[in-house]
């Protein structure tokens, strides 16, 4: 049995796992992510690989990283939320560890994981949106991972949806990420609580009276418990997601759109408003087949599993 290591580098955590050919994770480790220090990130990745390799016969390593990755899957051109600028990450990691590495966009890796082992196994075309701190995108077309002419395709979060809108870490304004992400959810919930403390009493109580302590998981928990404001915030986020999917469907026409990332834990409280907004905005609605919007099933392991499988291939 061929074993590969999958590494998922996030803004707060770096996860590493040993993944079998059937997608089973045999062992998993997590460490803090020093997002502002490139060398410290490399130290953390190599530490995970070496520790896992001491107990398993690993043949290759796939690294899922948030950023613009070149077509050769070796260099990170740019990452909006991590301190990578024109970094030859594959070469630097291979100098530290005697194994072949593949660097892949984290959302691409997660899309491949869901396609191969998760909720997309029954289709040939799949679009994944990861709704977390930002919005990531991964696209499988005709059973192949799509990277584009330069390797940076499917950056769905940086689709411009509001001209001269909110500033984004990519350098533009009005990107989908600023309206349809976990960060946007938190921003809107905090603003709503400050504007109407009576309506926001439930959220404030959970946050110990401090709006700055409201985060995404807290909003989700409150919504699941029936809090009206929390549900409204998730519904607003879902509408942005659904409208974005409708625009993307006009170009890509995937059979399935998968919603992953931490905010997807809200389930139908997020997905039902997304489906309603999609149905209302889809071009040619009523006269064309419509895609399905599904929740990811691999959770926060999707990127790790997908990266490992891509490295093995």
N, C-alpha and C positions, 0 to 999 in steps of 0.2 A: 504494500500500500504506500503510495507516494504522499508524503506530508509536506505541506507548505506553511509558512508563517504569514499571517496577515497582520498588518499594523494599521491602525486607524488614528490619525493625528487630528485631534480637535483643539478648540480654543482653550479648554480647561483640563481635558484628560487625554492621555495617550493609551490606547488599548492594544494589546498584542495577544495573538492566539495561534495555536497550532491547529490547522484545519485539514481534515481528511478529504479524500476525493469526493465523498458524498455530501460535503458541506458540514459535517459534524465537527464541532469545536471540542478538541480533546483536552485543552488546557488554555486558560486565559489569565492574563495579568493586566493590571492597570496602574498607571503612575500619573502624577500631576504633569500638566503640560506647561512648560515655560515659554509661552507664546511670543514673548518679546526677545528671546535669545536663541538665535539660530544654532549656535554650537551646543547649547544646553538641550535643544530638541534632538539633535543628532546623538548626543550622549545618552539621552533617555531611550531612543529607538534602539541603538546598538546594545544598550544594557538589557532591554527586553529580549532582543533576538538571541543574545548570548545565553541568557538564563534559560529561555525556552529550549534552545539548542542543546543545552547540557543534559536535557532529559528526553529529547526527541530527535529523530534523524530527519532534519529539515533539508529539503532539496532546493528551495528558493524562497524569496521573501517578496511579498507585495506590500507596498506602502500606499495607503490612501491619504492624500493630503489636500486640504482645502486651498485651491489656488489654480492658476492657469499653468497647465503642464504641457510641455512640448510634445510633438507627435511621436518622438522616439521614446517617450515615457522615461525621461532621464533628468530633465531640467525643469525647475519651477520658475516661470517668468515673473510671476507676481502673485501675492496673496493679500486680499484686502484687510484681513483680520489677524494675520500672522506675519512675523518679521522675515518674510522671504522676498528677495528681490534678485532675480537672475542667479539662482543658486543651482549648481550642478549636483543635486542631492544624490542621484544614483551613484555617481563616481565617488563622492565623499563617503557614502555609506559602505560601498564595496571596498574602499581602502581600509575601513575599520573592521569589517567582517568578511571572511572568505566564503561568501555565498553570492549567487546572482540576485540582483534586486530589480524590481520593476516599480516605477513611481507612477501612480494613477490619481487622477482627481478623485476626491473622496466620494462625491455624489455619483460619479461614473462607477466606482467600485461598488457602491451600495445598489445601484441599478442592476449591475451584473449579478450581484448576490441574490436579489429578489427574483430576477429572471431565471437564474439557474436553479435556485433552491427554495424560493419563497413563493409569493403570491402570483408571480407572472409566468409560472412554468407551462401554462396552457396556451400562451400566445406567442406570436413571432415578433410583435412590435410593442414596445413598452416605454413610457416616459415616467421617470421618477422625480418627484419633488421632495426634497428633504427640508422640512420646516423646523428649524432650530434657531440658534442665534441669528443666522442669516437664512437665505433660501438657496439651496443647491439644486442642480439639475443633472440628470443622467438619462441617456437615450439609447435604447436598443432598437435597431431597425433591421428587419429581415434576419433576426437572430445574431446580429453582429453589433458590438458596441460602437457607437458613432462618436468620433472624436473631432471631425472637421478637417479642413485643409491644413491647419496649423496646430491641431491638437487641443484647441480651446473651445470646441463646440459645446452646445447645451448649457451655457451659463445662463440658466433661466432667471436666476435672481437678479441679473443685471439687465433684464428687459426693461426698457424705459416706459413707464405707464403713466407718469404725471409730468408733463413738461415743466421745467423749472420747479420741480417738487423738492422733497427733502434731500439734503446732501447724503451721498453714499460713499462708503469706503473705497469704492472703485474709482472715484474721481468725478463721477457724473452726479446728476440730481434726478430724483423721481424714479429710481429703480424699484422694481417689484419688491425687492428685499426690504425696502423701507416701509412697506405697507402690509406685507403678507408673511412676516417672520415672527419668531418668538419675541424678538426685541421690540417689534411693533406692538405686539399684544401687551407687553409689559408697559410700554410707553402710554398706550391708550388707557389701560386700566388705572394707572397712577393718575393720569390727567382727569379721568372721570371721577375718581374718588375725591380729588381735590375740588373739582367743580361742584359736586353734589355729595357731601359727606353723609347725608342721611341715606341716600340710595346706596352708597358705598360702605355702609356700616358693617356689613358682613365681611367684606374684604379687609377693611381696617381692623376689625377684631382679630382676624386670622394673622394679620401682620403686626399685631401688638401695638396698634395705633399709629404706626409709622408707614406712610405710603411708599417710602423708599425700600421697604422690606417686601413689597409685593413683587413676586417673580412669576414666571410662567407656570411652574408646577402648582403654586398656590392658587392662581386663577383657575386652573383645571380642576383642582380639588373642590374649590368653592362652587364651580359650575356643576360638577357631578353631584354635589349636595343640594343643588337647586337654587343657588344664588342668582338672582335675576340679572344683576349688573355683569357678573362674570360670564353668564351665558350670552349676554348681548355682546360683550367684547369678543368672545370666541366666534359668534355669528358674523360679526363685522370682519374678522380675519378670514373666515371661511368665504365670505363674498369676494374679497380680493383674490383669494386663491382660485375660486371658480371662474371669475372673469378672466384671470390670467390663463387658465387652462383653455378657455374657449378661444382665445386669440391664438394660442399655440396649436390647438387642434386644426385651425384653419390652414396652418402651414404643414404640420407634421402628420396629422391624422393617425395617431396611435390607437391601438385597440383598447389599451388599458392605461390609465394614469394611476400611479401608486403614490400615496402620500406617506412619507416616513418622517423621521426626526422626532425630537422630544415632544413637540406640540401635538403630534398625531396621537399621543396618549389620550387626548380628549375624545377620540373616537367620533361617533356620529354627531356630537355636539359641534364639532368642526366640519365633518364631512357632509352632513346634510345641507347646511347653508352653502357649502362649496358646490354641491350637486345642483341645488336650486339656481344658483347664480350661473353656473355653466349652462344649464338647460335654457335659461332666459337669454343668454348672450351668444350661443353657438350659431355661427353663420349657416344659413340654410336649414335651420332647425325644423323638424317635422317632415323634411324631404330627404334625409340622409341617415345612414346608420349612425348611432351615437356610441361613444366610448363608455367604458365603466370607470368609475373612480373608486379605487380600493385602498384600504389601509394596509401598509406594509406589515409583514408578519415576522420578519427576522429581528425587528427591534434595533437596538444599538449595535448588534453584531453584523448587520448587513454589509457595512463597509469592510470590516475585517474579513468576512467570509468571501466577499467578492474579490478583494485584493489578492487574497491567497490563491483563489482559483485562477485569476488572470496571470499571476506569477507562474503558476504550475504550467499554464498553457504556453 
